[in-house]
Amino acid sequence: MTAAPIPSIPAFAHSLVTRDARGVYTLQIHDAKSLNILATPVTRGLTEAVRWIAAQPDARAVVIRGAGDKAFVGGANIYEMAELDPQGGREFITNLRRLCEAVADIPVPTIARLCGFCLGAGMELAAACDIRLGSRDAVFGMPEVRVGIPSVIHAVLLPALIGPGATNWLLLTGENVDAEQALRWGYLQFACEPGELDALLERTLAPIVHSGPRAVRAQKALLRYWSQATEEAGLDRSVEVFGDAFTTAEPREYMAPFLARRHAKGG
């Protein structure tokens, strides 16, 4: 059976999308000032790109990163926000909400590559990813109260990620923390020296792309369900998902090397 052709990657505003031979897609923020600031046109362009990537059947994982190493995202556009009225404020923040929700809806693992500044909307965008990897020079903060607005939308994820006390401190003071503190809080899964970030990224990607693609997608969907369901509902869904795994040959294919090694040892 001939594999379906891989579609060419369209051009998206403020977004550079690449794909490697393994099906790892990288979305790099583009042409958004030196700190990758999320103005409305940038947010809309990124959302369109994210939704396209999410629909690709060959996708195995997605990396989201800023352009250069000065910042992942330095925040939302303060010059645009300074001109907002109440309705404009709701529209502005709804666009950011749609971007974060589109990232959360990607059906394969998402990894935020974090270096330099990761502030405000940047922390929220990274929080919508499954895994966050950072360099030790990264700076994290939610400075919205410093400019007269509350932290909203996907800041709602922070209590579950770093705990209510850490969230309170971060959002109520507007102060920044370094990568070591973000790592201790659990916001970062791993941190490394700046020049080692891509190697750290690869150490996370490699086992994902060597696992069963259907199983990884099922696991991600189950993780998201668990986060929203009761324990009993989560257990019930788990039983169904486990049974469904055996509707294809993927379990046998991926178990075969383990069984062959055991057989070779006379087990």
Disulfide bonds with the S-S distance in Angstrom:
none
